[in-house]
Structures are given as structure tokens and as C-alpha cells.
Amino acid sequence: MGKGNTSMKKQVGKIILCLLTITMVFVNFTLSTKATDYDLSQYISQVALEYEKDGSYIAYDQSALADQTKLRFNITAALPKSSLDVNNSIRLTMPDHLALEDTVAPVSAIYSYAGESHDYSRDGPIGSYTVKDHQITVTINNPQDDTLNVYLQINTTLNQLTFTNNNEVTLAFSAPSTTITIKKATETTEAQTNETQTTPKTVKRAPLKANLNTDAPNKISGNINDLVKSGLSGSYQLVGKTTVDKNIGNIGSPINIDNDVTIDLNGNKLQLYDQTYFYIKSGKHLTIIDSQADNYKPTDTNVNGVGNVSNLKTEYDLEVKREIPINLDYYVTESKVNDTTTNDTTKKYTVDFTHAGRIFSETGEVGNQDSTFMIEKGGTLDFKSGVAYNTGPHIVATKGDGTGTATLNLSGGYLIGNHNNNVIWNNAGNVLNISGGVITNGYAENGGGIYNNDANNSGTGGGTINMTGGYITGNEAKLDGDQDRRYSGGGIYMKSGILNISGDAYITNNTKSSGNSTFDHYSVHGGGGVAADNDSQVNMSGGYVTGNNSNEAGGGLYIGYYSQDGLAKLTLTGGIIASNVAKTGEGGGIRIGGCGRGVISAVKRSNPIYITNNTTNTGSEEENNESGGDWGGGGIFVQENGQLNIMNAIITENTAGGFGAGVSACPTGNTSINTDQGAAIYKNNADGNHYSRGSGASEKKNEDYVAYMYYKEHNNTDYQDYFLAHKPDVRSYTITNDMLGGGSERYTGNFNNNKSEEQDFWAGNVHAKFIGLTAHPSNEDVEKALAKASTYISRNHSHNHGGGIMTNGMLTLGESNEIYPVFHVEAYKAFMLKSALGNTTTNLPMANDQFKFALYKHTGDSTTLPQWDGNEFTAGSGTNELVAEYFNEAAGKDHLGKIYGTIPNYLYNSPENYTFYLVEENMGDSNITCDHTIYEINFGVVDSGTKTVNNVQTTTYSINNVKVNRIVDGTRTEIINPQYDNENSKLTLLSNSEAAFKNTEQSYGLQLTKKDAENDRVLAGAKFKLYQFADNYENTSINPIIIREVEEKQTDAVGKLTFDSLRGGNLYYLKETKAPDQYKSSGPWVIEVNKDGTAKFYDADCTENENTTTLTRNNSNTFVKEKSGKELVKNSNVFNTEITNTSIKYKLPDTGGSGIEQYYQAAFVLIALGLLVILVHYIKRRFVE
């Protein structure tokens, strides 16, 4: 038995050994060899220490060394080739007292092979190194010798070493008998330092507290991480390049300003790496100065043109591998007063930053970490001189949350953006005081120089900008993304808040560039210098807005976007607005938008207002130069529903390619010229060669074409100073000879018996009335006007009309004697997709201007109500005149699109009752069912009282008794308690959360039946995903194309599934994501659904990316295989098609083919199991025996 047991044990051992062998083979077959790390320190053959003395390094001679003495360690190692790991890498563990920083590398590293020495850098082609966890890892490419010689030079400074109570430190290396003891010099010992040299980046500085003697700032250079971590306090002066990096905490860590701190750049670089930035706490001050600022004053040369974007030059710093600013060109258009106009000169200023104190940062995109300086509420940044440049979003940002006021005081220096975002972002409730300095090179959707934000996206509560000096120049606003958003304010964008401009402040040579918005060339975007929206206030008592350019409207100032909730206001009491340009839109100098209000009135004649040398080129670049562009407004443009009052104005020497070079009014304009504090309009020059294409997106305001044809036919040029045109069925306008100073304009043209007479004329099928006037005042009357004047609007130019002023809204020259409010109407639109099965609806996206609405003014009999007859609107009895058209805005998060319009006050210019109808116009899309609800709006106009101002009686009117009825299918239903805001004269139909108009689009379904390809058996459990192509799929130059997942469904027990929300006019991609068990997947396919209710089913010819978010065309440009399309049969609104699958026939894979490895692994397992069974059987038999 004993022998048998021994024999059995041997047999079992052999079998177990066999099993282990098979297992090891299996493991080695499936796993990779793990790399091994080696410690370089055991191979060190020599360590030498050198220190700097008199500008050169000498061998350490046991001298006591002072703080900040520069040291250099030379380490030599002879490495056998076998010491390298599989990646040809080795590690050197540094002494504990030598504190290396992660990502910081030795100054130089050399290794030799094949008898040659090679330098290599962090990412060099010969070799590379990294520094992490107190170790240097060296990687050597293609080592050739059996023994490698590695030589490392590591620079450091003494004060990173930890001294003992004996004022000494010992460095111990893992090399035979290599210890170095360094003694610390006493304070009286002569220091071998050189403060003006930059401390290498490998230095880790000991904490340095501020010098209590404020007359002697602490001298700093090199890496100051420890100083930052211990807390900045007091005054510091840079004596060399100074750096901060992520080792103060993490990437994006703040340099907290917890005390009052002053930093003198002293002509040196302060470089903030790894997204570090200054964070100024509440109640604390950070002051930045550069005591060497006098060494880099700008030089200037005269240049041509305006809207010149600044030009920043950088150089690549090899040591830090970053672009550093070295030179800046910026532009200023300077204006000097010359009688009633100004002489303007654009100068290019060039400044060399080679010897400037420069702060360089590279912040990230995260909200509170995106600027070089983040100012907490209650904190203050005083930037007095020096240069700040950030590769991240902003130079300065103020925080929006918290209590108190964050403050920036900019009195000098340069804040330079990276031409990729706003230079300054000012949040609600904070203050920017700008008395000097240059803000330049910003580039953003809104406010390239400064973005002045509102509170909680409310359009109210914005911050304050007080600008008494300095330059905002060379910044740009441009559309580069979403086509339906607002893109304005090259220099400053005011979403809300107050902008005060005075003194010698310059907002100059900023630009609003062209883009690809659907609103381009319709004057929606603009404000080359400043754009102010919502409740913003722009107060200008001095300073200059000059040389700015807008590719759209408002070259200098754009006040009040046409559909904002609040009213933006301009109060201009002094200063110069000159040489600004609007390229395709209206208002070269100033544009008062539909939600804008303005007053131009100098407080005293000693501080006059000049609006001079501004230009609108609208129409000049269109194909038909004779008839193109909007109406004009070289100096000023007032949009429909905008209001502007101008006092004591001289309007002279303006020019126009069309009519009315002094003042011009288009059809919805309402102009009042009053005797008291009014205007003198004379000596303007209009060529009469151009007329507009309409106005904005509408082609209806073309009454100037009638005047053009009349003047050509009658060879008449009496339209030099004033022009007005309007529809024939609105009230007539009257212009008198009265002028500023009490004299007479002595008009000729459409003028008789001391008042204007409108000319009625037909040109083809266009009917209009117009007035054209030319002034001939006496010299004496001109002198009287000049003696009263304090505002000068001169030498402005419009390619079309209104060289000085063009109005489409309410313009009052002098004190008005009648003031009517503007009635605002607001409603909301919903757009729904109706399921093909008819049982559900879902919200659809809604683009700007997708749907159109009409406003009719009703007069006379109301017996028959207006109604819809099929798709045609029938006006009903009485007179119903189309007076305005509106469009929807894009849908918001609530899926509702706002409809915002105004009823021009010239349509209700007497105290009585009025009726208007608001309806949706049919868009002609058979798939979309338009809402045929008609809203009847009734209100009264009443006299609210008369007051006397400057001996002029003014009557104010107000709106009352607002009622709204809903008319559907000829039945009128009153809406109880309509939402009417009496203070702002604004009616909201229903509410801002309920759709007044609802449209539905009919969708189509796609029903799939899944069958076996061989026997027609229906197959359950197949999964399909449906994707929709992006709208630009037909553009063959775009490849790949984005697709969006619609939904995933699975076939039911009878092999069917239905997608029920396919939209006409779209292309879809269908793929089978899971075939039924034992079947191969089919497809993919492309489905084309047409608006006419037909559809085609194609085999796809394209390649998916990894996540099925884009498709790349293969052989065709259409994503489908040629001749593969088949028409789909439709039952009601559902298309039907069959898809078949082929069953899987199994066979072993070919050698080397896909899956062979899995077969091998399975075979190993089966063999092992078989052997185990044999073993068990053998053991049983032996025991039985």
C-alpha cells in the first residue's frame, strides 16, 4: 500500500505539473510582461557641487554661502545597458534636502553613445526626461553602447535647503562616500548673489514675508511658490524673471490676495503657469506698477482708415516654451475742433515691450478661474502701469455673487487680450474706474474690450463703468457661431448698467466685424464702439468716440436693440463722436434702436457736442449701386419706435448720395422741428443718385423710389437739406421755415405759403407722397443760429439718404409740443410636431423669423368680423390697412418663441379710440397648420396734461381702456383682464408662459416588418436605431456630416416596429443595432422623406465613426448606393417596408483569422478539464485497487 501510494503520488505530481505547465502557457499567451523600474542612484560615480561667484561657476570650496547663492550639482553615472527597463528608462531618486518640483526639469542633460555626446530636452528626438515624485526619469532612444555615460546638471539655490540649528545642511547621494556639507553665511558675510539674474525654474523658494520697511520692497525672483503658499503681504519688487505654477496647489489654483499687496514688476516678467491666477479677496487691495514704465513709451505715425484692430507681436520663449508679447501696435483717431466741425487724424502707436514689466498668464475656461485677476466683491485692483497678457479668456473679471462692490482702478499700463475673448468681464453691481491705460486686442461675440453683465440674466442691475481717460482700442466683436444671437459692441457691450464717458477718454478704432448671421445687413448687429441693450444708460459729457467701425449698424454707438425688454438711454451733453463708419447698416455715428431713447443737449456752450465726419455706406457694396442698402443716416439714425430729442443744433455740410443730406425721414418716421431750441439746417449737399432697396428685412419701405423717379423726370434737385417720403394714405407732414435763433430757413422745393406741401406721385405701381426741401437762410439768420448753437452735426455722409440724420422713429429737434407713447405688443408662439399616429404632440425647435405676423389698423364699420377663408385672411367690413409685420424670436427653454412688435405712434396721433388686428400670416407649407386665431386690440388715447418748458407748452398723451378679444371662426370672445403694463405701454397677449399662437407640423411614420430571408418567418427582438442628418448634408464639401439619434425601438412578437415622428424635408439614417438570435444584422439604410409626403428607402454608402455621431461619404456624394432607392408605400401617414435577416451558419475560423485566439483559449481550457477528469478517474481506480 505504501509503495502504491508513493507511486500514485508521483503520478499525481506529474499530472499536476502538467496542468501547471499548461496554465503557465495559457497565462503567458494572454498577458504582457510588466516593465521594471531601476534606480539610477546606485550607478552614480561622481557628484560635484559648484556655486556662482562673480558671474561664473566655481567648485565648492567649503565656503559659507549666503541666501540665494546659485548652485549647480553635476552628477555623473556609468550605466550598464542592462540597467534600462523595457522602455529604455532609468530613474534618479534625489536627496531629501533637494526639493524638485513636478514638471520642472534640469537645465541640461547629456548622455553619450557610439562615442558621441548628445544634449536632449524634455521632448527631444534623442532622449527625454520627466520630473515627478522627487525623481527624474530619463528615457534614452536607441542606446547602442553596452555602457552608457549619463551626465546631469541641476541648478538650484541655497535657500531651498533646510538648515539645522548649526546653520548647515548635508546632502547625501547614493554614491560611494558622496556627502557635501554646506554652511550658511552670517548676515554680515559678503554674499555671492546677483539679484538681476533670473533664478532658474527648478528653485523652490522658502517662505518670504514682506519687509516691514515699506520704503524697501522685498526683492523677489525665480519660482515663488512657497512665498505664495505662505501668503503675500506688503510690497515686492521683481529683480528677475519670477514664476508661479501649479505646485501652489493644483492646476488652476489661485494666488490668494488676503492682505494688501503691491507688486513692482520693475521691467521683469511675472509668469503664472498652469492656469494660476490672482484672486483678490473682499476688503483687500492688489496694486500693480512697473517702475520701468518710462522705458517703453509709444511712438506714433499717421495712417489711413478707421476700425483698425490692434496688432500684437509675440516671440517664442525657448526656455518656457510659450509666446510672450514683445510689441504692440494700436490706433487712435484724434479729433481737433475746427469751427462747426472737427479735423480727425488716425495715428498708429507702437510700443516695444522688450524691457517692460509683463505679467503672463494662461488661465483655463472655468468661470471663476478664467482671468489673470479675479476680483471678489469688496476687493480692489489698482493697475497703474505694466503689461498684462493672458492666453485664457480675460485679463480682469469681477465676481457676480457676494456682497459689496468689486473695483478695478485702471490708471495706466496695458491690458492685452489674446484676441479670443473679452479683455474685461464686469459682473453686476461692480465698478470699473478707467482714468488711463490701454485696453486692447479683445475679440468676442459681444464686447471685445469690456462686457458689462446684468444680474441673473434679467437685463437689469448691471455694473458701472466710469471712463475719464485711457483708451479702449483695437477690440473686435464678431459672429463665429450661433447665427441667431446678438453680436455687438466692439469696444464695450452693455447688457445692463451705466457707462459714464468724460474727460479725455477715447473709445476708438474698435470694430464689429462681418459674420454669417441670418440678420447680417439688416442692421440688427452693430456698435463698433459701444452697444447698449436692455436698461443700460450711456452718459457722455466729454471724451471721444472716434474711428470705430461696424460692418452692420451704429459705427460709434448702438443704443437699444429693437426687441429688448427695457429701454436703453443715451444722454449726450458733451464730447466728440467723429469718423465712425457703418458699412451695411444705418447710423454711422449713432444708432438709436427701437428700444432706445436719447437726448442730445449740451449743458453749456463752452462744452459743445460734435457729431462729425461719420459715414454710413449702406448700399454701396450691393450689386445695384443705384438702388441698394437701407435708407441711411451718416451721423445719426433713429429706428422705428426709437426716440431722440436734439437741442440747439447746427446741421450743415453733410452729404448724401440720395436725398436730404441734412435730415431725412423714411415712411414710419415722425419728425418734429420746433422753433425753440431747435435746429438750423442749411448748406448740405445731396446728389439724388441713389434710393434704398427698402429697409431692414422688408422691401415695402420703397417710397424713396417714387421720389427718385419724380426728380429724374422733372430734373429737380430741391431735396438738398430735407427729405421725407411715406405712404399716400397716412397723415400729411408739415415743415415750416422756423430755424434756431429765430431766423428763416427760406425753403424751396415742395414749399408754399411758408409751409411744406407734399408731392403725390406714382412710379409704376408704387404710390407715395414726399417732401424735398433746400434751405437758403440769410447770413444774418445763420449767425443768429450759430450764436445759440451748442451741438454741431456736420460733414457726415450717407451713401443713400440723411447724411446728417436719418429717422424712421420719433425725432424731435427742439422742445416738442406733443408727446404720444409707443404701444408695445408681446405674444408667444408654440411650434408642435404631431405624431404620425395622431395621438401625441412634441415641441419642435423654432428659429428666428420662422413665422410671420401682420398688424392691421381697422377703421370704419365693424359689422362683419375678419376671419380666415381656408388659407386666406379676410379683413371683414370697414377699412383694414396692413401697417406692420413682425417675426418670432427663436424658442427658449420653455419652447416658446417671443413675438415682439410696436404700434407706431403716428398711427394714433389724436385723442380717440383705435382698433388693430394681430394675425399670423400663412407660410405656404402644406405640412404646417397655421394658427388662424385673430386678436382684436382696442385702446383709447387721452390727454394727460400740459406743461410749460422753456416757454413752450407741451401736451402729453397716454393710453387707456385696453381691451383684447379673440376671434375664431367668426366668433368674438373677450379676454378678461389682459396683461397690460401701463407704465411701459406694453400689452402681453395671454401671458409669457402661454402660447397665443400654436402651429402644428404633421409628421410621418416608418413601419418596419422583420422577416427571415429564407422562409418569410417574422422575427421578434430585432433592435433598430434611427438618426437624423444635420441640415447641411447636401453640401458635398462638408465631410463627415453630423447625425443625431432620434430613438431606438425593437420589433414586437409579430416582427413589427414603428417610428412615428419623421419630418418632411429631412434625411434619416437607420441601422440594426441587434439582430435576432442566430441571425446576421442587415443594413444600414438611408431614408429620404419629402415635404410632398413621399419617401425613398436606400442602401447606405457611408462609414460610421466610433460613436455613430458622424457619417463619412464613401464612393458617392449622396450617402446612398446608386440605383438602390425604392419608393415606400404609405398607409395614411405611415410608410411601410420589410427588412430581412439571414441566419448564421457556423464553421471554424481560418488560421490567423478573427476569433482564432478565442478558439485556442477554449481548447486549452478543454484540455485541462479533460486531464482533470482522467486524474479523478485514475485516483478512484487506484483506491479501488
NUVO-830447 format. One record per residue (C-alpha): residue in one letter; z, x, y. Coordinates in steps of 0.25 Angstrom, whole numbers, plus 5000, padded with zeros to 4 digits. Example, Ala and Ser with C-alpha at 12.3 -4.5 7.8 and 13.67 -1.06 7.14 Angstrom:
2
A503150494982/S502950554996/
% end
This chain:
1185
M500050005000/G500450115009/K499050185007/G498350055008/N499050025021/T498750165026/S497250145023/M497250015029/K497850075042/K496750175042/Q495650075041/V496349985051/G496450105061/K494950135058/I494549995062/I495449995074/L494850125078/C493450065076/L493849945085/L494450025096/T493150115096/I492249985097/T493149935108/M493050065116/V491550065115/F491549925120/V492549965132/N491650085135/F490449995134/T490949895145/L491849985154/S491550095164/T492350225165/K493350215176/A493250325187/T494350435188/D494950485201/Y495250625203/D496250695213/L495550805221/S496850865225/Q497050935212/Y495851015215/I496151065229/S496051215230/Q496451235245/V497051155257/A496951215270/L497551165284/E496851195297/Y497351145311/E496551135324/K496851235335/D496051255348/G494951175343/S494751235329/Y495451225315/I496251345310/A497051365297/Y498451305298/D499451425301/Q500751355299/S500851325314/A501651195318/L500651095323/A500650985334/D500350845332/Q498850805332/T498450945327/K497150935320/L497250975305/R496151005295/F496451015280/N495451085271/I495451045257/T494651115246/A494551075232/A493751125220/L493351005211/P492851015197/K491750915195/S492550855184/S493550805195/L492550705200/D492650565195/V491450485191/N491150455205/N491250605209/S492450575217/I493750645220/R495050615227/L495950695236/T497350645238/M497850685252/P499250735255/D500250635258/H500450685272/L498950675275/A498750535279/L497250505277/E496650375281/D495750285273/T494350295277/V494650425285/A493950545279/P494050695280/V493250755291/S492350835282/A492250855267/I491350955259/Y491050975245/S490151075238/Y489151065226/A488051155222/G488551265231/E488351185244/S489451115253/H489250975257/D489850885268/Y490050745265/S490550625273/R491150485269/D489850435264/G488950555263/P487850575253/I488450705247/G489850655246/S490850555252/Y492350535253/T493350415256/V494750415260/K495750315254/D497150305250/H497550445254/Q496450505246/I495050565249/T493950525239/V492750625239/T491450585232/I490450695229/N489050655226/N488350725214/P489250845212/Q488550965206/D489551075204/D490651075193/T491651115204/L491551045218/N492151105230/V492751005240/Y493251035254/L493850935263/Q494250945277/I495250845282/N495650835297/T496950775301/T498050785312/L499450835310/N500150705315/Q499750625303/L500650715295/T502150675292/F503050785297/T504450805291/N505750825299/N505450975299/N504150935307/E503250985296/V502350925285/T501850985272/L500450945266/A500350965251/F499050955244/S498750955229/A498251095228/P499051225224/S500151255234/T499451185245/T500551135255/I500451145270/T501651125279/I501351095294/K502451105304/K502451015317/A502451075330/T503451045340/E503050975353/T503051105361/T502151175351/E500751195356/A499851085349/Q498551115344/T497950985348/N496650935354/E496850795360/T495450775364/Q494850795350/T494750675341/T495750665329/P495050645316/K494950515310/T495850565298/V497050575307/K498150465305/R498950475317/A500450465317/P501050345326/L501050385341/K501850305350/A501450285365/N501950395375/L502950325383/N502450405395/T501350315400/D500650425408/A500350495396/P499650415385/N499750455371/K498550535367/I497850485354/S496650515346/G496250515331/N496650405322/I497850325328/N498050225316/D499550265315/L499650245330/V499050105330/K499950065318/S501250115325/G500850035337/L500050075350/S500950075363/G500750135377/S499550225381/Y498650305373/Q497450395377/L496350435367/V496150595366/G495150585355/K494450485346/T495450385341/T495350295329/V496050175323/D495650125309/K496050025298/N497250115294/I498050045305/G498049925295/N496749875289/I495349855293/G495349765305/S496749805309/P497249785324/I497749895333/N498849805338/I499249825353/D500749785352/N501049855365/D500349885378/V499349995375/T498450085384/I497350165377/D496550265385/L495250295378/N495150425386/G493650435383/N493850435368/K493550345356/L494550245350/Q493850195337/L494450075330/Y493950075316/D494049985304/Q494049855313/T495349895320/Y495549835334/F496549815345/Y497449695344/I498149675358/K499449595355/S499949485365/G500649545377/K500049685375/H499049765383/L498049855378/T497349945389/I496050025386/I495650125396/D494750255396/S495150355405/Q493850425404/A493050295409/D492550375421/N491750465412/Y490750355407/K490350275419/P489050205418/T487750235425/D486750135429/T485250115431/N484349995436/V483649925425/N482849795424/G483149665417/V484349585414/G485149535402/N485249685397/V486049695385/S486949825385/N486549945376/L487650015369/K487350145362/T488150195351/E488250325343/Y488550345329/D489950425328/L489750505315/E491250525314/V491650385313/K490250325309/R490150225320/E489350185332/I490050225345/P489650175359/I489150285367/N488250225378/L488150085385/D487050025394/Y487449895401/Y486749815412/V487249755425/T486349675434/E486949695448/S486749595460/K486849625474/V486749515485/N485549505494/D485649395503/T485349265495/T485049335482/T485449465474/N484749595470/D485049615456/T484949755448/T485149775434/K485849905430/K485949975417/Y487350045416/T487450155406/V488750215401/D489050335392/F490250315382/T490150455377/H491450485384/A492050345385/G493350295378/R492850205368/I493450105358/F492650085346/S493049965336/E492349905324/T493149765322/G492749665312/E492349515314/V493749455311/G494249365322/N495449445327/Q494949575323/D493549575329/S493749645343/T494149785348/F495249725356/M495949595351/I496849535362/E497949435357/K498349325367/G499349395377/G498649535375/T497949615385/L496749715384/D496549795396/F495149865395/K495049965407/S494050065402/G493350125390/V492350065380/A492649975368/Y491549945357/N491749865345/T490749855333/G491449725330/P491449595337/H492149605350/I492849705359/V493849615364/A494349485359/T495549395363/K496349315353/G496249165354/D497549125347/G498949145352/T499549125366/G499349195379/T498149265384/A497349385379/T496849465390/L495749565392/N495649645405/L494349725405/S494249815418/G493349925413/G492649985401/Y491649935391/L491849835380/I490549845372/G490149755361/N489349795349/H488249695352/N488749605341/N489849505347/N490549475360/V491249585367/I492449505371/W492949375364/N493949305373/N494649195366/A495249065372/G496349085383/N496149235385/V495749315397/L494649425400/N494849495413/I493649575416/S493649665428/G492849775423/G492149845411/V490949805403/I490749705392/T489449725385/N488649735372/G489149605367/Y488249515358/A488649375353/E488249235351/N489049195364/G489649285374/G489149425371/G490149485381/I491249385380/Y491549265372/N492549175379/N493049085368/D493648945369/A494948895362/N494748845348/N493248815349/S493648705359/G492748745371/T493948755380/G495148855382/G494348985383/G494749115389/T494549165403/I493649285408/N493949345422/M492849435425/T493049505439/G492249635435/G491549705424/Y490249685416/I489849595405/T488549645402/G487549665391/N488049565381/E487249465373/A487349325367/K486249295357/L486049195345/D485949265332/G486449165322/D486649015322/Q485548945330/D486248825336/R487448895343/R487748935357/Y487349075361/S487649105375/G488349205385/G487849345384/G488949395393/I490049285391/Y490149165383/M491249065388/K491548965377/S492648915386/G493548975397/I493449035410/L492549145416/N492849205429/I491849295436/S492149365449/G492149505456/D491149605451/A491049555436/Y489649565430/I489149475419/T487749545418/N486649575408/N487149495397/T486149415389/K485949285380/S484849335371/S483849245363/G484149195349/N483549105339/S484348975343/T483748845342/F484248825356/D483548945362/H482648925374/Y483348795377/S484448855386/V485648825376/H486048965375/G486249055387/G487149125397/G486749275397/G487949305406/V488949195403/A488849065395/A490048965397/D490248845388/N491248725386/D492348725397/S492048865402/Q492148905416/V491349015423/N491949045437/M491149155445/S491649195458/G490949335458/G490349435449/Y488949435443/V488249365432/T486949455432/G485749495424/N486149415412/N485049355402/S484949235394/N483849215384/E484149065386/A484848995398/G485849045408/G485549185411/G486849215418/L487849095416/Y487748975406/I488748865409/G488948755400/Y488248735387/Y487548595387/S488348535375/Q489748595376/D490948505377/G491548565390/L490948595404/A490748735407/K490948765422/L490348875432/T491048895445/L490248995453/T490849035466/G490349175468/G489549295461/I488149325457/I487249265446/A486049345446/S484849405438/N485149325425/V484049275416/A483849155407/K482649175399/T482249045392/G483348945397/E483748895410/G484748955421/G484449105424/G485749125431/I486649005428/R486448885418/I487348765419/G487348695406/G487448555402/C488948565401/G489048665413/R489648635427/G489448735438/V489848755453/I489148865461/S489848875474/A490349005482/V491748995487/K491349075499/R490049125505/S490649265504/N490549265489/P489249195487/I488549155474/Y487149215470/I486349165459/T485149255460/N483949315452/N484149235439/T483049195431/T482649095420/N481349125413/T481348995405/G479948965400/S479349105404/E479249155389/E478749025383/E477249015379/N476848925390/N477448995402/E476948885411/S477848775404/G479048825397/G480548845397/D481648765403/W481648715417/G482248845423/G483448875433/G483349025437/G484649035444/I485448905439/F485148805428/V485948675427/Q485748605413/E485748455411/N487148395413/G487548525419/Q488148525433/L488048635444/N488448625459/I488048735469/M488548745483/N487948815495/A486748875488/I485448945493/I484348935483/T483249025487/E482149125482/N482249065468/T480949065460/A480348975449/G479048975440/G479148815441/F479748735451/G480948725460/A481348875462/G482548835469/V483148715462/S482448635451/A482948515443/C482448465429/P482448315425/T483948305422/G484348385434/N485148315444/T485148395457/S485948365470/I485748455482/N486748415493/T486848455508/D488248505508/Q488448645501/G487048625495/A485948725494/A484748775501/I483448785492/Y482348865498/K481348975496/N481248965481/N479848985474/A479348905463/D477948935456/G477748805450/N477048865438/H478048825426/Y478648705420/S479648695409/R479448655394/G480548545396/S482048585396/G482848635384/A482448575371/S481848455378/E480348445382/K480648325390/K481048385404/N479648425407/E479548355421/D479248485428/Y477948485421/V477548355429/A477948435442/Y477148555437/M475848475435/Y476048405448/Y476248525456/K475048595450/E474148475452/H474648455467/N474648605470/N476048585475/T477148695476/D478348615483/Y479348645472/Q479848785476/D481348745479/Y481648625472/F481048545459/L481548425451/A480848345440/H481348235432/K480848105424/P480247995432/D481247895428/V482547955433/R483147955447/S482448025458/Y483048145465/T483148175480/I483148305486/T483448315501/N483148435511/D484648465513/M485048605511/L486248695512/G486648725527/G486148585531/G484648625533/S483448565527/E482648615514/R481348555520/Y480848525507/T479348505504/G478748445491/N479248315485/F479948285498/N479848175509/N480748115520/N481848225517/K481948205503/S481248235490/E480248135483/E480048145468/Q478548165463/D478148075452/F477048135443/W476448125429/A475948255422/G475248205409/N476248115402/V477448175409/H478048095421/A479048155431/K479648165445/F479948285452/I480248355465/G479748485471/L480248545484/T480048665493/A481048695504/H480748745518/P482048765525/S482148825539/N482648965541/E483848895549/D484148805537/V484148925527/E485048995536/K486048875536/A485948875521/L486249025520/A487449015529/K488048905519/A487648975506/S488549045496/T487649025484/Y486349095482/I485349055471/S484149145473/R483049225467/N483149155453/H481949125445/S481549015435/H480249025427/N480248875428/H481048795438/G482248815446/G482348955450/G483648935457/I484248815450/M483748725439/T484548605436/N484448505424/G485848455427/M486648425439/L486448525451/T487148505464/L486848585476/G488048565485/E489048455485/S488648335476/N488848195481/E488748125468/I489248175454/Y488948105441/P489648145428/V488748185416/F488948095404/H489048175391/V488748115377/E489248175364/A489048125350/Y489048175336/K487948185325/A488048185310/F486948225300/M487148185285/L486348205272/K486248085264/S486348115249/A485048085241/L485847995232/G486347915245/N487847925242/T488348035251/T488048105265/T488448245269/N488448315282/L487248395286/P487148515296/M486648475309/A485848575318/N485848575333/D484748485339/Q484448425325/F484548285330/K484148225344/F484748115352/A484248035364/L484947975376/Y484247845383/K484647795396/H484647635396/T484347555408/G484047405410/D484047295399/S484947315387/T484547185379/T483947265367/L484747375362/P484047505358/Q483847535343/W483147615332/D481847555326/G481647635314/N481647785319/E481247735333/F482347715345/T482047585352/A482647595366/G482947445368/S482847365381/G482947415395/T482547555398/N483047675389/E482647815394/L482747935386/V483648025395/A484148135386/E484148195372/Y485248265364/F485348345351/N486448365342/E487248495340/A487448565327/A488448495318/G489848555318/K490948565307/D491048415307/H489548395304/L489348325317/G488348375328/K488648345342/I487648275351/Y487948305366/G487248265378/T487448215392/I486848105400/P486348165413/N487048105425/Y485748075432/L485547965422/Y486747895428/N486747925443/S487347795449/P488547715446/E488147615436/N488147595421/Y487247665411/T486747655397/F486247765387/Y485847765373/L486047885364/V485247895351/E484747985340/E483248015340/N482548005327/M482148145322/G481048105313/D481648165300/S481348065289/N482548115281/I483548095292/T484047955296/C484447965311/D485547885317/H485047765325/T486347735332/I486147715347/Y487347745356/E487347665369/I488147735380/N488547655392/F489347705404/G489547685419/V489447775431/V490447755442/D490847815456/S492147895454/G492347925469/T491848005481/K492448135487/T492048225498/V491848375496/N491348455508/N490948335516/V490148285504/Q490448155497/T490348165482/T490348045473/T490848065458/Y490347965447/S490947945433/I490647875420/N491447765415/N491347645405/V490747725394/K490347635382/V489547665369/N488847575360/R488247605346/I486847535344/V486447525329/D485347435324/G485347355337/T486847325337/R487747385348/T489147425345/E490147475355/I490847605352/I492347575356/N493047685365/P491947785365/Q492347925367/Y492147955382/D492748075389/N492748025403/E493148165409/N491948235404/S491048105403/K490748125388/L490548025378/T490648055363/L489947955354/L490947915343/S491748045342/N491548195340/S491948175325/E490948055322/A489448055322/A488747965332/F487447985325/K487248015310/N485948055303/T485748065288/E484748145280/Q484248095267/S484348205256/Y483648215243/G484248235229/L483748325217/Q484048275203/L483948375192/T483848345177/K484148455168/K483448465154/D483148555142/A481748615144/E481448595129/N481948455125/D482248385139/R483748365136/V484548345148/L485548455151/A486848435158/G487748545164/A486648625172/K487048665186/F486148685198/K486348735212/L485548685224/Y485348775236/Q484648745249/F483748845256/A484048895271/D483148825281/N482348955283/Y481848965268/E480348945273/N480449075281/T479849175271/S480349295280/I481749265276/N482149305262/P483149275256/I483449135260/I484849075260/I485148955251/R486348865252/E486948805240/V486948655240/E487648615228/E487748635213/K487648525202/Q487648505187/T486748415178/D487548305172/A487548245158/V486048195159/G485548325165/K485448285180/L486048325193/T485648285208/F485748365221/D485748255231/S485648325245/L484348395246/R483748385261/G482348375264/G481648495270/N482548595262/L482348695251/Y483248705239/Y483548805228/L484048755214/K484648835203/E485248815190/T486648875190/K487048835176/A486148795165/P486648705153/D487248785142/Q486248855133/Y485148835144/K484448925153/S484448905168/S483248855175/G482748875190/P482948895201/W482148805209/V481748775224/I481748625229/E480948595242/V481448455248/N480548405259/K480848315270/D479848215265/G480648185253/T479848275243/A480348395235/K479848505226/F480448585215/Y480048735214/D480448845205/A481148945214/D480549085217/C481749165223/T482949245220/E484349215222/N485349305228/E486649325220/N487449215226/T486249115228/T486349115243/T484949165246/L483549165239/T482449265240/R481049225238/N480349295226/N478849285225/S478549165234/N478949145249/T479449005245/F480549025235/V479748945225/K478748975214/E477348935217/K476848805210/S478148775205/G478548655214/K478548515209/E478748385217/L480048325214/V480148175211/K481048095220/N481847975216/S482447905229/N482948035236/V483148115223/F482148215217/N482148235202/T481748355194/E482048415180/I482548555176/T482448605162/N483248715155/T482848805143/S483948825132/I484348965129/K483849035116/Y484849155113/K484449295108/L485049435109/P484649515121/D483749625121/T484349765120/G484749805134/G484549665139/S485449585147/G486649545139/I486549655128/E487949715133/Q488649585131/Y488049575116/Y488549715114/Q489949685119/A489949565110/A489549645098/F490649745100/V491649625100/L491049565087/I491049705080/A492549715084/L492849575079/G492149605066/L492949735064/L494149665067/V493849555056/I493549665046/L494849735049/V495649605047/H494949575034/Y495249715029/I496749715033/K496849575025/R496149635013/R497049755013/F498249675014/V497849585003/E497549704994/
% end
